[in-house]
Amino acid sequence: MTVLFEEMTREQINAVAPGAIAVWPTTATQQRGPHMAVGTDTLLTTVARRAADAIAAEVPVVITPRLGLLTISTGC
């Protein structure tokens, strides 16, 4: 079972929480130069969802909301 945390009710979370693995995508929204979009790193959430779907039959996984992290860059 793979689900997005933000799409679950409190009851659904309580039902899967004891045996589920929580995946917390941490990504940045930042400039990468003229060759890449600023949201490129947010694709990590999609990658996490697909990986979780691949093992869903064996392990329940809950994908939590993305946490955007950013460090200050001095240039690209």
KEDORO-476239 format. One record per residue: x, y, z of N, C-alpha, C in turn; residue in one letter. Coordinates in nm, 4 decimals, always signed. Atoms other than C-alpha are relative to their C-alpha. Layout:
(node (X,Y,Z),(X,Y,Z),(X,Y,Z),"A") ...
//
This chain:
(node (+0.0839,-0.1176,+0.0000),(+0.0000,+0.0000,+0.0000),(+0.0889,+0.1245,+0.0000),"M") (node (-0.0725,-0.1262,+0.0061),(+0.1360,+0.3395,-0.0984),(-0.1015,+0.1119,-0.0090),"T") (node (+0.0937,-0.1118,+0.0038),(-0.0447,+0.6606,-0.0256),(+0.0717,+0.1301,+0.0314),"V") (node (-0.0510,-0.1322,-0.0339),(+0.0188,+1.0304,-0.0043),(-0.0646,+0.0443,+0.1302),"L") (node (+0.0458,-0.0405,-0.1322),(-0.0105,+1.1518,+0.3537),(-0.1098,+0.1054,-0.0074),"F") (node (+0.0960,-0.1101,+0.0057),(-0.1981,+1.4680,+0.2550),(-0.1348,-0.0395,-0.0588),"E") (node (+0.1272,+0.0479,+0.0537),(-0.4688,+1.2607,+0.0848),(-0.0704,-0.0958,+0.0956),"E") (node (+0.0551,+0.0957,-0.0956),(-0.5351,+1.0449,+0.3938),(-0.0798,+0.0696,+0.1094),"M") (node (+0.0716,-0.0483,-0.1183),(-0.7840,+1.0898,+0.6747),(+0.0775,-0.0428,+0.1244),"T") (node (-0.0634,+0.0363,-0.1270),(-0.6779,+1.0665,+1.0375),(-0.0162,-0.1492,+0.0282),"R") (node (+0.0256,+0.1416,-0.0237),(-0.8356,+0.7209,+1.0579),(+0.0886,-0.0882,-0.0884),"E") (node (-0.0862,+0.0770,+0.0898),(-0.6418,+0.5965,+0.7542),(+0.1453,+0.0026,+0.0474),"Q") (node (-0.1370,-0.0117,-0.0512),(-0.3161,+0.7264,+0.8992),(+0.0196,-0.0907,+0.1206),"I") (node (-0.0090,+0.0854,-0.1189),(-0.3816,+0.5528,+1.2313),(-0.0007,-0.1477,-0.0359),"N") (node (+0.0089,+0.1404,+0.0394),(-0.4629,+0.2277,+1.0503),(+0.1312,-0.0521,-0.0577),"A") (node (-0.1231,+0.0477,+0.0636),(-0.1372,+0.2096,+0.8524),(+0.1261,+0.0343,+0.0780),"V") (node (-0.1192,-0.0512,-0.0687),(+0.1014,+0.3899,+1.0894),(+0.0852,-0.1068,+0.0688),"A") (node (-0.0850,+0.0949,-0.0732),(+0.2140,+0.0913,+1.3021),(+0.0964,-0.0802,-0.0872),"P") (node (-0.0870,+0.0825,+0.0828),(+0.3589,-0.1031,+1.0091),(+0.0580,+0.0683,-0.1216),"G") (node (-0.0422,-0.0690,+0.1223),(+0.4259,+0.1593,+0.7444),(+0.1360,+0.0668,+0.0145),"A") (node (-0.1219,-0.0797,+0.0083),(+0.7475,+0.3229,+0.6379),(-0.0412,+0.1373,-0.0506),"I") (node (+0.0278,-0.1365,+0.0451),(+0.7233,+0.7007,+0.6099),(+0.1198,+0.0510,-0.0785),"A") (node (-0.1048,-0.0593,+0.0829),(+0.9207,+0.8639,+0.3309),(-0.0246,+0.1497,-0.0030),"V") (node (+0.0118,-0.1455,-0.0108),(+0.9857,+1.2343,+0.3788),(+0.0932,+0.0644,-0.1021),"W") (node (-0.0851,-0.0619,+0.1014),(+1.1124,+1.3926,+0.0570),(+0.0463,+0.1388,+0.0443),"P") (node (-0.0544,-0.1323,-0.0315),(+1.3422,+1.6862,+0.1299),(+0.0692,+0.0519,-0.1250),"T") (node (-0.0526,-0.0549,+0.1244),(+1.4149,+1.9025,-0.1707),(+0.0054,+0.1515,+0.0075),"T") (node (-0.0101,-0.1456,+0.0072),(+1.4971,+2.2575,-0.2650),(-0.0731,+0.0515,-0.1235),"A") (node (+0.0492,-0.0720,+0.1161),(+1.3283,+2.5022,-0.4957),(+0.0967,+0.1161,-0.0163),"T") (node (-0.1057,-0.0996,+0.0133),(+1.6159,+2.7071,-0.6239),(+0.0439,+0.0123,-0.1448),"Q") (node (-0.0517,-0.0203,+0.1348),(+1.7783,+2.8462,-0.9332),(+0.1134,-0.0983,-0.0263),"Q") (node (-0.1033,+0.0948,+0.0412),(+1.9998,+2.6065,-1.1215),(+0.0761,+0.0513,-0.1214),"R") (node (-0.0608,-0.0547,+0.1205),(+2.1118,+2.8352,-1.4021),(-0.1007,-0.0006,-0.1133),"G") (node (+0.0937,-0.0143,+0.1110),(+1.9575,+2.8943,-1.7430),(-0.0441,-0.1321,-0.0623),"P") (node (+0.0284,+0.1282,+0.0639),(+1.9482,+2.5246,-1.8355),(-0.1022,-0.0867,+0.0739),"H") (node (+0.0925,+0.0840,-0.0768),(+1.7145,+2.3912,-1.5620),(-0.1062,+0.0845,+0.0688),"M") (node (+0.1095,-0.0675,-0.0704),(+1.3815,+2.4844,-1.4075),(+0.0261,+0.0021,+0.1505),"A") (node (-0.0221,-0.0110,-0.1445),(+1.3743,+2.5968,-1.0427),(-0.0634,-0.1151,+0.0777),"V") (node (+0.0663,+0.1098,-0.0696),(+1.1460,+2.3053,-0.9517),(+0.0571,-0.1372,-0.0296),"G") (node (-0.0598,+0.1282,+0.0375),(+1.3785,+2.0333,-1.0814),(+0.0127,-0.0951,+0.1191),"T") (node (-0.0196,+0.0862,-0.1170),(+1.4548,+1.9018,-0.7325),(-0.1303,-0.0562,+0.0553),"D") (node (+0.1270,+0.0497,-0.0528),(+1.0865,+1.8609,-0.6516),(-0.0414,-0.1310,-0.0664),"T") (node (+0.0271,+0.1297,+0.0616),(+1.0860,+1.5611,-0.8845),(+0.0301,-0.1146,+0.0957),"L") (node (-0.0312,+0.1027,-0.0987),(+1.2228,+1.3712,-0.5842),(-0.1268,-0.0622,+0.0583),"L") (node (+0.1262,+0.0532,-0.0512),(+0.8658,+1.3354,-0.4577),(-0.0572,-0.1029,-0.0967),"T") (node (+0.0480,+0.0942,+0.1010),(+0.7684,+1.1655,-0.7839),(+0.0839,-0.1272,+0.0010),"T") (node (-0.0891,+0.1160,-0.0061),(+1.0711,+0.9366,-0.7647),(-0.0320,-0.0843,+0.1235),"V") (node (+0.0346,+0.0716,-0.1234),(+0.9824,+0.8458,-0.4040),(-0.1310,-0.0756,-0.0167),"A") (node (+0.1302,+0.0648,+0.0204),(+0.6234,+0.7683,-0.5031),(+0.0151,-0.1228,-0.0889),"R") (node (-0.0189,+0.1143,+0.0904),(+0.7331,+0.5430,-0.7890),(+0.0764,-0.1138,+0.0674),"R") (node (-0.0750,+0.1032,-0.0725),(+0.9846,+0.3593,-0.5710),(-0.0902,-0.0699,+0.1015),"A") (node (+0.0921,+0.0576,-0.0982),(+0.7205,+0.3100,-0.3028),(-0.1025,-0.0896,-0.0681),"A") (node (+0.0950,+0.0826,+0.0747),(+0.4743,+0.1793,-0.5616),(+0.0618,-0.1343,-0.0379),"D") (node (-0.0684,+0.1226,+0.0410),(+0.7342,-0.0778,-0.6684),(+0.0060,-0.1039,+0.1121),"A") (node (-0.0076,+0.0948,-0.1121),(+0.7484,-0.2317,-0.3185),(-0.1296,-0.0067,+0.0804),"I") (node (+0.1259,-0.0127,-0.0744),(+0.3886,-0.1624,-0.2147),(-0.0606,-0.1336,+0.0416),"A") (node (+0.0582,+0.1298,-0.0342),(+0.2867,-0.5286,-0.2184),(+0.0675,-0.0619,+0.1220),"A") (node (-0.0754,+0.0579,-0.1106),(+0.5541,-0.6112,+0.0399),(+0.0053,+0.0882,+0.1240),"E") (node (-0.0187,-0.0935,-0.1109),(+0.5815,-0.2975,+0.2537),(-0.0945,+0.1187,-0.0163),"V") (node (+0.0834,-0.1201,+0.0104),(+0.3223,-0.0280,+0.3297),(+0.0862,+0.1256,+0.0136),"P") (node (-0.0786,-0.1228,+0.0019),(+0.4665,+0.3153,+0.2516),(-0.0931,+0.1199,-0.0052),"V") (node (+0.0732,-0.1266,+0.0029),(+0.3313,+0.6633,+0.3223),(+0.0990,+0.1088,-0.0398),"V") (node (-0.0846,-0.1100,+0.0446),(+0.4818,+0.9569,+0.1329),(-0.0511,+0.1270,+0.0669),"I") (node (+0.0409,-0.1213,-0.0712),(+0.4727,+1.2661,+0.3545),(+0.0144,+0.1214,-0.0913),"T") (node (-0.0172,-0.1207,+0.0815),(+0.4468,+1.6212,+0.2206),(+0.1481,+0.0372,-0.0111),"P") (node (-0.1382,-0.0398,+0.0279),(+0.7687,+1.7538,+0.0686),(+0.0433,+0.1119,+0.0925),"R") (node (-0.0595,-0.1076,-0.0784),(+0.9946,+1.9633,+0.2869),(+0.1027,+0.0685,-0.0878),"L") (node (-0.0928,-0.0740,+0.0842),(+1.1648,+2.2319,+0.0824),(+0.1149,+0.0545,+0.0821),"G") (node (-0.1202,-0.0496,-0.0663),(+1.5201,+2.2960,+0.1974),(+0.0818,+0.0789,-0.1009),"L") (node (-0.0784,-0.0822,+0.0902),(+1.7503,+2.5565,+0.0535),(+0.1256,+0.0485,+0.0694),"L") (node (-0.1232,-0.0620,-0.0470),(+2.1094,+2.6558,+0.1018),(+0.0327,+0.1135,-0.0959),"T") (node (-0.0320,-0.1157,+0.0821),(+2.2370,+2.9863,-0.0269),(+0.1165,-0.0332,-0.0928),"I") (node (-0.1028,+0.0246,+0.0997),(+2.4359,+2.9539,-0.3453),(+0.0662,+0.1313,-0.0411),"S") (node (-0.0701,-0.1208,+0.0454),(+2.7006,+3.1984,-0.4596),(+0.0022,+0.0096,-0.1512),"T") (node (+0.0066,-0.0039,+0.1460),(+2.6348,+3.1176,-0.8236),(-0.0227,-0.1374,-0.0570),"G") (node (+0.0229,+0.1283,+0.0677),(+2.5635,+2.8463,-1.0762),(+0.1244,-0.0492,-0.0677),"C") 
//
